[in-house]
Amino acid sequence: MRFVVPVQLIEPIDGERYGHGVEVDAENWADAMADVLIAVGSDWEVAEPFRS
């Protein structure tokens, strides 16, 4: 399934948190979230994915 995982910076840069959605193919939302967390690293926070 294809999911969109919302991400945004934890620490603002010039007052902006620069959020966006990352599309990922995964078996379920937990796998989608884990894949994106690994890919974006610790500077970003990840919200609950939704199906695209």
N, C-alpha and C positions, 0 to 999 in steps of 0.2 A: 504494500500500500504506500501511497505517497502522502507525506505529512509536511506541514509547514510548522517550523519551530521558531517562535518569537525569541529574539535575543536582544540585549542592550548592554552597554558598558556599565560596569559597576561604579567606577569613578568617572564623573563627568569631565570632559575636556572643554574648556571655555564655556561651561554651563550646559553643555549638550551631552546626552547619553547615547546618541546615535543608535537607535533601535532599528531593527529590520527583521525580516523573516528568512529563514534558511529552509530550502526544500530538501527533503531526504526521502529515500525509499527505505522502508523498514517493515518488519513483521507486525509491530505494534507500537503504540505511542511511547512506551518505556524505552524500547530500543532506539526509536527516533531521537528521543531526548538524550540518551546516553551517547549516541553517535555524534550529535551536535556538540554536547559538552566536551567531548574529547577533541573535536575539531577546532573549536573556538578558543579553548584555553580558559585560564582562571580570571582573565580580565573582563569576562562577559558573564551575565546571568541569563539563565534560560527559563522561559515560562512553559506552561503545559502546551504540548503540540496539538494541532488540529488537522483533520484530514483535508487535503486539497482537492 
